[in-house]
Amino acid sequence: MTVPAASGSAPPWTPGLRIYNLFPLLAGPLPSWQPHLERARRMGFDWVFINAFHAAGYSGSLYAIKDYYSVDPRLLDPNAGRPQVQLKRMLRAAKRLGLKVMMDLVINHTAFDSVLVARYPDWYKYDAAGKRVHPSARDGRKKVVWGDLVEIDNAGSPDREQLWQYWLDLLRHYAGLGFDGFRCDAAYKVPTALWTFLIQELKRSYPDRLFVAESLGCPIEQTVQLAQSGFDYVFNSSKWWDWNGRWCVNHYQRTAPWAPSISFPESHDTERLATELDGDRAAVRQRYAFAGLYASGVMMPMGFEYGFRRRLDVVKTRPQDWEEPVWDLQDFIADVHRIKMTYRVFNEEGPIRLLRVRNRAVFACVKSSRDGTERALLLLNKDPRYPQRCWLGSLGRVFAPPERIDDLALDGRLHHTPDFRTGRLKPAGVNVLYYRREGEGGAVRPTSSERC
């Protein structure tokens, strides 16, 4: 959806993605996904991302794919029809709710017992001893090798033309089924030339399909290369930012000219935030608010809204692992999304400026829309136990006079002195102040289909 501009105002803008990550092993068989889709829509999400759902190999990992054209038996109801029928019904149910669906695209590796191994041996990487290469990564000083996976040689395969065509045919198949986007797993390990080829070729037939690059764990230079290769979005690393230093803003600024980014407070690859923050509900709320307003897009895995503590596992998780809710953040998440849908500045990779507010316990930044018509001040109290005061005297150089600043009151209105010189934030508090130039169009009413 493109938000129209008022007459004589700023140009129209497109809302960033609001993605609910439906983890298939926790959700169970496809016919049982309806309540999760409905809950996602009530919270104001407009996309659902589904981790790899294809038939898994020997290890049972969702990311050890044995057959790209089959659905994993753990996700099927034996009494609900053929696999493709169950998949199509799920897609239709999502569309009826106004949700677009994004699937995982895993083309850096397959399961070691994939149907492709025997059929196309030239598609794989081999070491000096003639054995297939297992993907690996560094976790600190430790090297992790995934023995259940074997790497595809997308760059140097002697049968590269047929290999690349296989991936393109796979994309066309799932785009034809009704998938609206592709989250490209370990995108930085795949040649950028292949991504450019796939994106350009698929968009000839399906121009509205989106490609999102999973680029976590790679140097920022590789993320920039991915952004330049045609991706519609890249993921950023703000989840790991402690709001000190400039590295996260620097990364944001490096990719912003090429592609917008997506923030997330946790993912299926991380510990649950409720666990990391020892069940601090206010701090969890704060992290989601920041993720939702910092970047153009935001993503959240299922269970976050309920304070789930058990980490998602790509092999072991089952529907029986659904936890008793510790809390219910659905209304708060919907409020974050209402703000995001209403103001242009929270949907673009516009300039970000860090502010000094004379208190190291308070994070402050000003984010601007790309055309400069809108600005927003984000204030976060990093202290989860005590209120904190901050100096706001520099706002006059950033905003117009104080009476023209709107308090969006996401976490309660900002308590400040009558002269607006200092403010007081509650423990783990988040406050958002918004300014739009006189006569410029920025804030809009969401359309009926976009209301939470």
N, C-alpha and C positions, 0 to 999 in steps of 0.2 A: 504494500500500500504506500502510495506517495501522498504526503500531507499537503494539501493545496495552501498556497499563500493568499493572504488577504490582498485586496487591490492596492497597488502601490507599495507593497511591503517586500520583505525578503523573498528569495526564490523558494519553490517548494523543496521539501526534504523527505527522505525515506527513513522510517523508523528502523533502528538496529534490531538484530535478531534477539529474541527472548526464547531460549532453548531449554526445554525440560528433557533431561537425559533419563529415558526409560531403560533401566538395566534389565535385559530380557530374562536372565536367570532368576532374578528376584521377582519379576512380574509373572513368570510362569507361561503356560500355553497361550498362544495368541488370542483365542476367544475370550480370555479372562482379562484382557488389557483395557477394556472399556472404562472401568472406574478410574484407572490411572490417567487415561486421556481426558476424561471429564474433569478430574481434579486439576490437571495441568492447565486446562482452559480457564477454569474458575480463577486461578491465580494470575491470569493474564499472559501466560506463555502463548506464543504463536507458532512455535516450532517444537517438534519432538525429535530428539536424536536417539537412535537405537543402535546399541553396540552390535558387533558382528553377530548375525543370527544364522549363519550358514552351518551346514553339517561339519562338526569338529572332528579332528583326527584322534589318534590313540590317547593323547593326554586329556582330552575333553575340554581344552581351553578354547574359549570363543575366538581367540586370535591364532589358533592353529587350525586353519581352514583346510578341510579335506576336499570339499566339493562346493564350489561357489554357486552352483545352480540348485542346491538342495537346502532345505531348512532343517536345522538341528532337531532331532526327535524330542528333545527336552522341551521344545517350544511348541509342540503340536498336541492337539487333542485328538486322539484316535477316532473319536465319534463325530468329528466336526468337518469331515470332508478332506479332500486332497490338500497337500501342503500349500500349493499355489493359491487355492481357493481361500484357505484360512489367512494367508498373507494379504490377499486382495481385500478381504472383508475388513481386516484391521485398517488398511489404508483408506477404505471408504468411510469407516467410522471416524477416523481422524479428520478427514476432509469435511464431513458433516458438522463437525465441531469447530471448523475454521482453523484447523491445525495443519501445517505443512510437516512433512516427515523427511528426516535426514538419516541416511544409513551409513554404516562404516564401510570404507573402501580400503581393504588391506591388500596391497600389491607389492610390498617389499619382501614378503616371505609367505610360505604355505606350511602346512603340517608336513612332517617328514614322510607321512604315508598318504599324501595327497594323490588324487587321481591323475594329477598332472605330472608327477615324478616319473612314472613309467612311460607315460604317453609322450612327454616332451622333455627328455633329459637335458637337452641343450639349453633349456631355459634357466638352468640353475648354476650357481657359483660352485667352483671346486677348488680345494687347496692343492698344495704341491704333491700330496700323496694321492690325489685323485678322489678324495672324499668330499661330499657335499658340505658346504660351509654352514655352520649354525650362527644365527645372529647373536650379537653380544652388545653389552653396554657397560659403562662404568657406574657403579653406585659408590661414590666416594673413592676410596682406594681399591675397592673390591670390583673385580670383573665378573659380571653375570653373563652366563652363556645359556641360551634357551635351546636345550637339546631336542625339544619336540618340534622345533622349527628348522627349516632350511631356506636359505636366501635365494631370491630370484636375481638373475643377472640382467637387470633391465638395461644396463648400459652396454655390456660387451657380449651379449649372447650372439652366437653365429646365426641364430634364427630370430634376430631382433624384430624384423618386420612382422612376422607372424605373431610373435609375443605381444607386441604393442597392439596389433589388431585384435588379439584376444581380449585385452583389457578394454578396448573401445567397444567391442561387442557386448561385454559384460555391462558396461555403463548404459548402453542403449537398451539392453534387456530390462534393467531395473528402472530406468527412466520411463520406459514404456509401461511398466507395471503401475507406475504412479508415484515413485519416490521423487521428491522435489530437490534434494540436495545430497551431497556426499561429504562426509567428514573423512579426510584422507589420512589414514593412520601412518605414523612415522614418515611423514611427507618429506622430511629432510634427507631420508636415506634413499629416496627415489630420484633419478635424474630430473632436473628441472625441464629439460627438453621433452621428456615424456609427459610431464604435467601440462606443459604448453600445448602439446599435440592433443592430449585427451580433452582438455578444456575447450580448445578451439573447435575440435571436430564435433564434440557432443553438442555444443551450443549452436552449431549450424542447424540441427534438427530440434533442439530443446533450448532455446535461448534464455529461458527463465530459470534453468537449473543452476543451483549454487554449489560452489566448491570451497570447502573450509580446510585449511592446512593445519594439521597437528604438528607443531614444531617445537614442542617442549623438550628441553635437554640438549638442544643444539646451540652453537654460537649464534649471536645475533646476526652476524653476516649471512648465515644460511637462511635465517628467517626472512631477512630482507630479500634474498634471492627468490624465495618462495613467493613473497608478496609481489615481486616483479614478474613472476612467470604466469600470472593470470588468475590467481586465486581471488575469490570474492571477499574472503575473510581469512585472517590468521588468528591463532590463539596467542594471548600474551601471558606473561609470567607474574602478574600482579598478585596471584594467590600467595606467593612466597615473599612478598615485600613486607618489611616491618615498618614501612612509612618513614624510614630514615635513609639518608643518602639520595642520590639522583638516578641510580641505575635503571629503575623501572620507568621513570619518565624519559630517560635517554632512549631506551628501547622503543617506547611508544613513539617518540619523535622520529626514530629511524624508519619505522614501518608505515607511519601515518601517510606519507605522500603516495604510497603504492596500494595499500589495502587497509580497511578498517580492521579492528581487532575485537576479540571476545575475551572477557574476564570470567572467572569462576571462583567461588569460595572453596570448593573441593571438587574432586573428580573421582571416577572409578579407579584411578591409579594412585590416589592418596588416601591417607587416613581420613576418617570422618572428622569434620571440623568440631563437632560436639565433643569428640574424644580429645582432640588436640587442645581444646580450650577448657577442658575439665568441666564440661556441662554448663559453661557460663552463657546463659541465654542472651543476655544483652550484648556480649562480645560477638556471638554468632550473628545476631541481627545486624550489628555494625558492619561485619565483614560482608554480608550480603548487600547491604545498602551501598557500600563502597564499590563492590564488583558491578552492581547494576548501573551505577552512575559514572564510573571512571571511563569505561570504554564504550564503543558503539554497540557491542553485543554483550550478552550475559548468558551463562549456562549454569544449570544446577542439576545435580543428580537426584533421583527419587529417594525419598526418605530424609533428605535434608530438612524439609519443612517440619518433620516430626522429631528432630533431634536424634536420629538413629546413630548408634555408636559403633556398630559392627562394620568393619571394612568390607567393601564389595570384593568378591573374588571371581576371576574369570573362569575358574574351574569348579569351585566348591559351592558357591552361593546357590540357594534354592528358595522357592517361595516360602518354605517353612522358616526361613531366616527373617521374615517380616517381624519387626519389633513392636512392642507396645510404645505408643507415642509418649515421649517425655514432655513435649510441648506441641503447640500447633502454631506455626508461623505463617499460615496461609494468608491471613488478612494483611500482615505486614509485607509479605512478598508482593501481594497484589497492590499495596500502596506504592511500593518502589516502582512497580511496573506502570502505574497510573502516571507518576511523575515522568518516567522515562518516555511514555507515549505522548505526553503533552508538550514537552519542551525539546526543541531542536538540539540544544547544546549537549544533551545527554545521549545523542544518537550519532555523533560525528567525532572524528579524531581531530578535534580542534586543538589550538594551543593550550598547554597546561603550564601554569606558573606556580611554583612553590612559594609560600609566604612565611615570614618569620612573625610569630605572635608572642614572643618573649616567654614561652613556656614549652620546654622540650616534650612534655607529656601530651601536647596538642598538635595534631597534624592539620595543616591548612593549605589548601591549594585553590587556585582560581582556574576554572576551565572555561574556554570561550568557544563559541560556534566558529566555524571556518570563515564565515563572512563578517565576524566581529559584532553582530547585532545582539547577541546574547552572551551573558556571563553568569557563572554560578560559583559561589564560594562553598567549598566542602570543609567542614570542621569536624574533626574526630578526636575524641578524648581517648588516648591510648591506655589510660589508667582504668582497669576494670573495677577498682575498689573505691576510688575517691573522686569527687567533683574536681574540676580544674577550671581556673580562670585563664583567659587569654586576652591579649591586647589587640584591639581592632582599629587602632588609630590610623593605620595605613589604608583602610578601605576607601578613604576619600580619593586616593590616587588610582583606585581600581574601578570603583563604582561611581554613580552619581550620588548626590546627597542621600543620607540614610532614609529619608521618607519615601524614596522611590525604590527601595529594596523590598522584595517580597520574601517573606519567610515561608518556605514550603512545609515546615513543621512535620517532617517525616518522623521525628522522634521527640515530638514536643517542641514548642517554640523556643528560640534561643533567649535565655535570660541575659539582659544586658543593661548597662547603666543608661540613664536618660540621655546622656550625650553620645551614646553609642561608642564609647571609647574602649570599654572592656566587656567581655561576655563570660558567661559561666556555663560550663557543660557538665551534665551529669555523668556518672561513671559509665565508661564504654559508650558514651553518647555520640550521636551523629546529628549534625545540624546542616541545613542546606539553605543558603540565601541566593536569590535569583534576581538578576537585573536585565531588563530589555530596554534598548534605546527607544526614546519617545518616537512614535510614528512608525516603528518597525514591527512586522509580524513575527511572532515567535511562538508564544503559547497558543495552543489550539484546543478545541474540545475533541476528544477522541470520537470517531464515528461509532455508531451503535455496535458494529461488529468488532470494534477494538476495545470496548469497555470491559473491565474485569468483572 
